[in-house]
Amino acid sequence: MAKALIPWQAILDLMAEVGLYLAGIAIAVLIALAFLIWVRKTEVYEREPWSSVLLAFVLGGAIVTLAAAAISIIFQIPPRDFGDFLPFDATVQGALVAIIAAPVLEEGAKALALFLMRRRLVEVENGIVYGASVGLGFAMVENMLYFYGAVNAGGAEGLALMAIARAFSTTVMHMATGALIGYGIALYLHPSEEGKRKAWWPFLLAAIALHAVFNSLASVQMFIPDDMTKMFVTIIFGVLVGGILAWYVFLQLHKRLKQLDLEGQAQREIKEGQ
């Protein structure tokens, strides 16, 4: 029997694989947009326009992704042996990048994006909205890359597990750190009645610290050789503990956003009544 001239099975397999990659992109976009809609709708009064929110979202995705790319380029260095002082094997180098370099450069890039958006921070609560938007923009791009790797490693099952894990942990962490920085910058841009400005850089340091702690929890598995133990540790530390920490910080900022929104509306009503 003659063999088929067209390798239909290979074509079908390729189409299925491409479909999973496209599904990963779509899931990353949907996760980010779902959080973005939630954050924007938190403001009941004088809600921020979609055009500005999406600008922050795109700006965050672009600038912070460039910072992440710079990290990858700079640290693609062959591991070096520094003798008895510090053995820089690949695992240690990867952990240092995740715990030190990534938090500093990525959170610094979020701050840059927010300063570029400073004219839109006309109220303190706007800093939380736009900060979260910047963080979600980067989280979306980062999720796309991780979902691509998950498809390569585990197909549809790998994509599903990665999507669930990152939707409720890493995505929230980037949203929380962005909102924290945005809140600090907005406070700095709006002096008190006495004319005193609140320093914004402690909020940046707090965001870097949160990012570093989160990445530390996620990096524990790098030092474990057994695959099953590695997966268990990742779920416990990287997803559950790290996710709970990120959610706690963001929910505090979310509560503050609602409070500032109500206070702002009350002040506007008082001025209109005078």
N, C-alpha and C positions, 0 to 999 in steps of 0.2 A: 504493500500500500504506500503510495507516494506521500511524502511529508507535506504538510501545508506550507505554502510559500510565505504566508504571513504569520508571524509568531503571535497569534491572538492572545494566548495566555500571558505572554510577557507584556503585551500592550495593556491588558486588563490589570495586571499587577502594578504596572507603572501608573495607570490612571487611579487605582485605589490609593497608592502611596501619595500621589499629588493631591488627591482629595483630602487625605489626612493632614497634609501640610496646610492646605487652604482652610481646613477646619480649625487648625491651630491658630491661624491668623484671625479668623472670625471670632473664636472664643476669647482671644486676648483683647480684641476690640470691644466685645460685648461686656466683658468683666469690667474694663476701665470705664466704659460709658455708663454702666449701671451705677457704679460708685459716684461718677461725676454728676449724674442726674440727682442722686440722693443728696449729695453735698449742696448742690445749687438750690434744691427745693427746701433745704433747711431754713434759708432766709425767707420769711413770709412777707416782709415789707421791703420795698425797693430792691427786689431780687436782681442779681447781676445779669446783664444781657448775655445771651448765648454766644454772641460774636466775641465778647471779651473772654468768657470762660474757655471757649475753644482755642482762642489765641494763646492763652496761658498753657493749655493742654498741649498744643503743638510745640510751643516754645520750650516747654519743659522736656518734651520728648526729644527735641532736636539738640538742645544744649547739653542736657545731662547724658544723652547717648554719645555725644562727642567726647565728653569727659570720660565715660566708661571705655570708649574706644582708645583714648589716650593711655588709660591704665593698661589695657591689653597690650598695646604696642611697647610701652616703656618696660613692662615686666616680662616680656617674652625674651628673657635672658637665660641662657643655659645655667642650670644650678651650679654654683661654685662652692668649693670646699675652702672655708676660711680657717682651717686647722682646728685647734682646740677651742677657739673663741666662739664660733657659731657655725655649725654644719648646715649650710643652706641647701638641703635637699629639696626636691620638687614639692613635697607635701608641706614643708615649713614655709617655703616661698609662697605657695598658694594660700596658706592660712594668713600670712602677713598681708598679702594683697587684699584679701577679703575683710580682714579685721581693721587694718589701718588705712591703706591707700584708697580703697573703694569708698569708705564712709567720708573721708576728708574731701576727695575730689568730687564725688557725686553730690554731696550736700552743699559744697561750695558752688557747684554749678547751678543747683536749685536756687541758691541765694542770688546768684547773678541774674537768672531768669526773672526772679521776683523784683529785683531792682529795676530791670528793664520795663516791668509792668507797674512801676511805682505810681504813675499818674492815675491809675485805676484804683489805687488803694485809698479812696476818699473817705472810707470809714474803717475803723479798726477791724471789724468783723470781715471786711473784704480780704484782709490778709490771709485769713483761714481758708476762705473759699478759693482764692487764686493759688495759695500755697498747695492746697490739696490737689488742685487741677494740674499744677506743674508736676507734682509727684506722680500723679496718675498717668500723665503723658509718658514719663520715663518707664513706669511700671508696665505700660502696654507694650512698648518696644522690647523691653527686657523679657517679658513673658513670651513674646513671639519667638525669640531666640531659644528660650528654654523649651518651649513646646516643640520647636523643630528638632532639638536634641532628643526630646522624649519620644517623638515619632520614630526617629532612627533607632533608638534603643529598645523600645517596647511596643511600637505600633499604636493601635487604638487604645489599648489598655494603659500603656505608658502615658499617652496624651491625657487620658481621663484622670489618672492619678495625679499627674503634674498640675493639671488645671485646677483641681480641687485644692491641692496643697497651696499653690501660689495665690489663688483667689482670696483665701482667708488668712494668709500670713504675709508673704512678701509684698503683695499689692497694698495691703493695709499699712505695712511698715513705711513704704515710700509715700503713701498718702499722708500718714501721720507726721513724718519728718518734714515734708513739704509744708503742711499746715502749721507746724511749730515754727518754722523759719518765717513763713509769711506773717504769722501773728506777731513775731518779734519785730519784723521790719515795719509793719503797720503801726505798732506802738511807737517805734522810733520816729515815724513820719508824722505822728499826731502828738505834739507835746501836751503836757498837762496845763491846767489853767494858770499855773505859776510859770509856765514857759520852759519847764524842765523836760528834757528828752530822755526816754528810756533806752538804754543800750540794747542794740539788736543782736550783737555777737554772742551773748550768753545763750540765746535761743538757737543759734547756729551750733554752738558747742554741744548743747543738749541734744540736738538732732543727730550730730555726729556720734555722740555717745550711744544714743538709742540704736542707731544703725550698726555701730561696732558691736554692741552687746547682741543684737539680733544675729549678725553674721558669725559671732563667736559661737552661739548656740547651734547655728547651722553647720559650722565647720568642725564640730566635734567628730562627726562621722568620717572625716578625712584621715583620721589616725587609727581607724578600726579596719582590720583586714577582712574579717568575715562579712560576706555580703548580707546575710540575714540580720546579723547584729547591726550592721551599718544602716540598713533600712529601718529597723526598730528605733535606733537612736535618732535618726533623722526625723521620724514621725514625732517622737516624744519631745525632743529638744527643738529642732528646727521649725516644726510646724505648730505643735501644741503650745509649748512654753513661749517660743518667740512670737507666735500669733497672739496669744493672750496678752503679752506685754504690749505689742503694737496696737491691739484693739483698745486696751485700757487708756493709752496715751491719746489715741484719736478720739475716743468717746468723751474724754475730758475736754478736748478742744471743741468737739461737736456741741457739748453742753454750753460751753462758753460762747460759741457762735449764736446759739438760740437766745442766750441771755443778752448779748450785745444787740441783737436784732430787736428785741423787745424794748430795751432801754433806749435805743435810737428812735424808735417809733414814738415812745412816750415823750421824749424831748421835742420831737417835731410837733406833736399835738399841743404841747405847752406853748411853743412859739406861735403856732397858728391861733391859739386862743388869746394871746396877748394883744 
